[in-house]
Amino acid sequence: MNKLQARNSCLLFFAALIWGTAFVAQSVGMDYIEPFTFSALRSLIGSAVLLPCIFMFRKKKKDDGRKKEEKKDLIKGGIVCGLVLCTAANLQQVALMHAGVGKSGFLTALYIVIVPLLGVFAGKRPGVKLCAAVVLAVAGLYLLCMKSGSLSLESWDVLLLFCSAAFALHIMVIDHFTQKADGVKLSCVQFLVCGVISLVLMLLFEHPSIPAIFDAWMPVLYVGVFSSGIAYTLQIVGQKGMNPVVASLIMSLESVISAIAGWMILGQTLSRREMAGCIVMFAAIVLAQLPEKKLNREQKPVKIG
């Protein structure tokens, strides 16, 4: 692993760390406001938080032709990423109102299986090592999230499966557009798109009230600034140059971090089954980071004469 990959792995881990610890705030916010309202507020806050960063670190470019091309890729990428993120985030928010937390975490994190499948269609076939890491990670997620030991799908679980597919697609489109546009700007535009669409859905299907929004200000602000503004930006920057399968495995650690945070902060107990799930998940991440063995060794030139 080179220095860039090590740095990006750390950025993705910090994104998973924020998502895992912010899950409580996300659940608490739903006690006061409805899903589209929550998504709209958190996304618009996330976009606003990044604006000062863009102005602080903006660079002057002399090549006008290149600048126009980058702006075109930025707008296109922001719209595509925003649409996919809006779909994934709102499906998750709606499903959380009805599905259990453990099952929600397991089904959502199944994007670690869907990403390699999408990669095949994109011409990025994962190796045997990464496939083994994915299988190991799914086993760890099952031990961690499915405390009852059984998985029976209900009507609301279908939304979570679609949510998982949307998050997998989000990882793939980010992998594509991070090669063409600035990461922070791309993140800002995607949140703006997600926020505006969620705002329209809120006005069409929900009945938001100012008092309820003020009651939920703390979890909404926390999720908007940290989970959206910071963590998703870390994802976009960290994914650049990373294998999407490896990136998805690292980000799936949010389930492990959520369980550990509940144990350390809220005093929740971790069973042997859950601890085993955490260990298996970490083992899967370590396996994914191991270097590939070279099948064809470099041949030394033969000296003639």
C-alpha positions as CSV (number, residue, x, y, z in Angstrom):
1,M,0.0,0.0,0.0
2,N,1.4,3.4,-1.0
3,K,1.2,6.6,1.0
4,L,-1.8,7.9,-1.1
5,Q,-3.8,4.7,-0.5
6,A,-2.9,4.7,3.2
7,R,-4.1,8.3,3.5
8,N,-7.4,7.6,1.6
9,S,-8.0,4.6,3.7
10,C,-7.7,6.7,6.8
11,L,-10.1,9.3,5.4
12,L,-12.7,6.6,4.6
13,F,-12.3,5.2,8.1
14,F,-12.9,8.6,9.6
15,A,-16.0,8.9,7.5
16,A,-17.3,5.5,8.8
17,L,-16.4,6.7,12.4
18,I,-18.6,9.8,12.0
19,W,-21.5,7.8,10.4
20,G,-21.3,5.2,13.2
21,T,-21.4,7.7,16.0
22,A,-24.0,9.9,14.2
23,F,-26.5,7.1,13.9
24,V,-28.0,7.9,17.3
25,A,-28.6,11.5,16.4
26,Q,-30.2,10.4,13.1
27,S,-32.6,8.2,15.0
28,V,-33.4,10.8,17.7
29,G,-34.2,13.4,15.0
30,M,-36.9,11.2,13.6
31,D,-38.8,11.5,16.9
32,Y,-39.6,15.1,16.0
33,I,-39.7,15.5,12.2
34,E,-40.6,13.3,9.2
35,P,-38.0,11.6,6.9
36,F,-38.0,14.1,3.9
37,T,-37.8,17.0,6.2
38,F,-34.9,15.5,8.0
39,S,-33.1,14.7,4.7
40,A,-33.7,18.2,3.3
41,L,-32.4,20.0,6.4
42,R,-29.3,17.8,6.8
43,S,-28.4,18.0,3.1
44,L,-28.8,21.8,2.9
45,I,-26.8,22.3,6.1
46,G,-24.1,20.0,4.6
47,S,-23.9,22.0,1.4
48,A,-23.7,25.3,3.3
49,V,-20.9,24.1,5.6
50,L,-18.7,23.4,2.6
51,L,-19.1,26.8,1.0
52,P,-16.5,28.5,3.2
53,C,-14.0,25.7,2.4
54,I,-14.5,26.1,-1.3
55,F,-13.8,29.9,-1.1
56,M,-10.8,29.4,1.2
57,F,-9.1,26.8,-0.9
58,R,-10.0,27.9,-4.4
59,K,-7.2,28.1,-7.0
60,K,-6.8,30.4,-9.9
61,K,-6.5,28.6,-13.2
62,K,-5.2,30.1,-16.4
63,D,-6.5,27.5,-18.9
64,D,-10.1,28.7,-19.6
65,G,-10.9,25.7,-21.8
66,R,-9.9,23.2,-19.0
67,K,-11.8,25.3,-16.5
68,K,-15.0,25.1,-18.5
69,E,-14.6,21.3,-18.9
70,E,-14.1,20.8,-15.2
71,K,-17.2,23.0,-14.4
72,K,-19.2,20.9,-16.8
73,D,-18.0,17.6,-15.1
74,L,-18.7,19.2,-11.7
75,I,-22.3,20.1,-12.5
76,K,-23.0,16.7,-14.2
77,G,-21.3,14.8,-11.4
78,G,-23.0,16.8,-8.7
79,I,-26.5,16.2,-10.2
80,V,-25.9,12.5,-10.7
81,C,-24.4,11.9,-7.2
82,G,-27.1,14.1,-5.6
83,L,-29.9,12.1,-7.3
84,V,-28.4,8.8,-6.2
85,L,-27.7,10.0,-2.7
86,C,-31.2,11.5,-2.3
87,T,-32.7,8.1,-3.3
88,A,-30.5,6.2,-0.8
89,A,-30.8,8.6,2.1
90,N,-34.6,9.0,1.9
91,L,-35.2,5.2,1.5
92,Q,-33.1,4.7,4.6
93,Q,-35.0,7.4,6.6
94,V,-38.4,6.1,5.6
95,A,-37.4,2.5,6.4
96,L,-36.0,3.4,9.8
97,M,-39.5,4.4,10.9
98,H,-40.7,0.8,10.6
99,A,-37.7,-1.6,10.5
100,G,-35.5,-2.6,13.4
101,V,-32.2,-1.0,13.9
102,G,-30.2,-4.2,13.6
103,K,-31.8,-5.4,10.5
104,S,-31.6,-1.9,9.0
105,G,-27.9,-1.8,9.6
106,F,-27.4,-5.3,8.1
107,L,-29.5,-4.8,4.9
108,T,-28.1,-1.3,4.3
109,A,-24.5,-2.5,4.5
110,L,-25.1,-5.2,1.9
111,Y,-23.8,-2.6,-0.6
112,I,-20.5,-4.3,0.1
113,V,-21.9,-7.2,-2.0
114,I,-23.5,-5.1,-4.6
115,V,-20.4,-2.9,-5.3
116,P,-18.3,-5.8,-6.7
117,L,-21.3,-6.9,-8.9
118,L,-21.6,-3.4,-10.3
119,G,-17.9,-3.4,-10.8
120,V,-18.1,-6.4,-13.1
121,F,-20.4,-4.5,-15.4
122,A,-18.1,-1.5,-15.2
123,G,-15.1,-3.6,-16.2
124,K,-13.6,-3.8,-12.7
125,R,-13.6,-7.4,-11.8
126,P,-12.5,-8.0,-8.1
127,G,-9.9,-10.6,-7.4
128,V,-10.2,-13.7,-5.2
129,K,-8.8,-11.9,-2.1
130,L,-11.4,-9.1,-2.3
131,C,-14.2,-11.6,-2.9
132,A,-13.1,-13.5,0.2
133,A,-13.0,-10.2,2.2
134,V,-16.6,-9.4,1.1
135,V,-17.9,-12.8,2.2
136,L,-16.1,-12.5,5.5
137,A,-17.5,-9.0,6.0
138,V,-21.1,-10.1,5.3
139,A,-20.6,-12.9,7.9
140,G,-19.3,-10.4,10.4
141,L,-22.2,-8.0,9.7
142,Y,-24.7,-10.8,10.3
143,L,-23.2,-11.7,13.6
144,L,-23.1,-8.1,14.7
145,C,-26.5,-6.8,13.4
146,M,-28.8,-9.9,13.4
147,K,-28.9,-10.6,17.2
148,S,-31.8,-13.0,16.9
149,G,-29.8,-15.2,14.5
150,S,-32.6,-15.3,11.9
151,L,-33.4,-13.1,8.9
152,S,-37.0,-12.9,7.7
153,L,-37.7,-10.2,5.2
154,E,-40.8,-8.0,5.6
155,S,-42.4,-5.4,3.4
156,W,-40.3,-2.5,4.7
157,D,-37.1,-4.5,4.3
158,V,-37.5,-4.2,0.5
159,L,-36.9,-0.5,0.9
160,L,-33.7,-1.2,2.7
161,L,-32.5,-3.5,-0.1
162,F,-33.2,-0.8,-2.6
163,C,-31.4,1.6,-0.3
164,S,-28.4,-0.7,-0.2
165,A,-28.4,-0.8,-4.0
166,A,-28.6,3.0,-4.2
167,F,-25.6,3.4,-1.8
168,A,-23.6,0.9,-3.9
169,L,-24.4,2.9,-7.0
170,H,-23.4,6.1,-5.1
171,I,-20.0,4.6,-4.4
172,M,-19.6,3.7,-8.1
173,V,-20.6,7.1,-9.5
174,I,-18.3,8.8,-7.0
175,D,-15.5,6.6,-8.2
176,H,-16.2,7.9,-11.7
177,F,-16.6,11.6,-11.1
178,T,-13.8,12.1,-8.5
179,Q,-11.4,11.6,-11.4
180,K,-12.9,14.6,-13.2
181,A,-14.0,17.1,-10.5
182,D,-12.8,18.7,-7.3
183,G,-13.9,16.6,-4.3
184,V,-15.1,19.3,-2.0
185,K,-17.1,21.1,-4.8
186,L,-18.6,17.8,-5.9
187,S,-19.7,17.1,-2.4
188,C,-21.3,20.6,-2.0
189,V,-23.2,20.3,-5.3
190,Q,-24.5,16.8,-4.5
191,F,-25.9,18.0,-1.1
192,L,-27.5,21.0,-2.7
193,V,-29.3,18.7,-5.3
194,C,-30.2,16.2,-2.6
195,G,-31.5,19.0,-0.3
196,V,-33.6,20.6,-3.0
197,I,-35.2,17.4,-4.1
198,S,-35.9,16.4,-0.5
199,L,-37.4,19.8,0.1
200,V,-39.9,19.4,-2.8
201,L,-40.8,15.9,-1.5
202,M,-41.3,17.4,2.0
203,L,-43.7,20.0,0.7
204,L,-45.6,17.4,-1.3
205,F,-46.0,14.6,1.1
206,E,-45.3,15.9,4.6
207,H,-46.6,18.5,7.1
208,P,-43.4,20.2,8.5
209,S,-43.8,22.6,11.4
210,I,-41.4,25.2,12.7
211,P,-41.7,24.2,16.3
212,A,-40.9,20.5,15.5
213,I,-37.9,21.6,13.5
214,F,-36.6,23.7,16.4
215,D,-37.2,20.7,18.7
216,A,-34.9,18.6,16.4
217,W,-32.3,21.3,15.9
218,M,-29.5,19.5,17.8
219,P,-29.6,16.1,16.0
220,V,-30.3,17.8,12.6
221,L,-27.3,20.2,13.1
222,Y,-25.0,17.4,14.2
223,V,-25.9,15.1,11.3
224,G,-25.9,18.0,8.8
225,V,-22.5,19.2,9.8
226,F,-20.7,16.0,10.6
227,S,-22.4,13.1,8.9
228,S,-23.2,15.0,5.7
229,G,-20.9,18.0,5.4
230,I,-17.7,16.3,6.7
231,A,-18.1,12.5,6.4
232,Y,-19.5,12.4,2.8
233,T,-16.8,14.9,1.7
234,L,-14.2,12.6,3.3
235,Q,-15.8,9.7,1.3
236,I,-15.5,11.6,-2.0
237,V,-11.9,12.7,-1.3
238,G,-10.9,9.4,0.1
239,Q,-12.4,7.3,-2.7
240,K,-10.2,9.0,-5.4
241,G,-7.8,6.3,-6.7
242,M,-9.2,3.6,-4.3
243,N,-10.7,0.3,-5.4
244,P,-14.5,0.7,-4.9
245,V,-14.7,-2.7,-3.3
246,V,-12.0,-1.8,-0.7
247,A,-13.7,1.5,-0.1
248,S,-17.0,-0.1,0.5
249,L,-15.5,-2.5,3.0
250,I,-13.8,0.3,5.0
251,M,-17.0,2.4,5.1
252,S,-19.1,-0.6,6.2
253,L,-17.2,-0.4,9.5
254,E,-19.8,2.2,10.5
255,S,-21.9,-0.7,11.8
256,V,-19.0,-1.9,14.0
257,I,-18.3,1.7,15.2
258,S,-22.0,2.2,15.9
259,A,-22.0,-0.9,18.2
260,I,-18.8,0.1,19.9
261,A,-20.1,3.7,20.4
262,G,-23.3,2.4,22.0
263,W,-21.2,0.3,24.4
264,M,-18.8,3.1,25.3
265,I,-21.1,6.1,25.4
266,L,-24.6,4.7,26.1
267,G,-23.5,1.8,28.3
268,Q,-25.1,-0.8,26.0
269,T,-23.7,-4.4,26.4
270,L,-22.0,-6.2,23.6
271,S,-22.7,-10.0,23.5
272,R,-20.1,-12.5,22.5
273,R,-21.9,-12.9,19.2
274,E,-21.6,-9.1,18.5
275,M,-17.9,-9.0,19.6
276,A,-17.2,-11.9,17.2
277,G,-18.9,-9.9,14.5
278,C,-16.7,-6.9,15.1
279,I,-13.6,-9.1,15.0
280,V,-14.6,-10.8,11.8
281,M,-15.4,-7.4,10.2
282,F,-12.0,-6.0,11.1
283,A,-10.4,-9.2,9.8
284,A,-12.2,-8.6,6.5
285,I,-10.8,-5.1,6.2
286,V,-7.3,-6.3,7.0
287,L,-7.6,-9.0,4.3
288,A,-8.8,-6.4,1.8
289,Q,-5.7,-4.2,2.5
290,L,-3.1,-7.0,2.1
291,P,-1.1,-6.7,-1.1
292,E,-1.8,-9.0,-4.0
293,K,0.8,-11.7,-4.7
294,K,2.4,-11.3,-8.1
295,L,1.8,-14.3,-10.2
296,N,4.3,-13.5,-12.8
297,R,7.8,-12.7,-11.5
298,E,9.9,-10.2,-13.4
299,Q,12.4,-12.2,-15.5
300,K,16.0,-11.1,-15.4
301,P,17.6,-10.3,-18.8
302,V,19.7,-13.2,-20.2
303,K,23.2,-12.2,-21.1
304,I,24.3,-13.6,-24.5
305,G,27.9,-14.1,-25.5
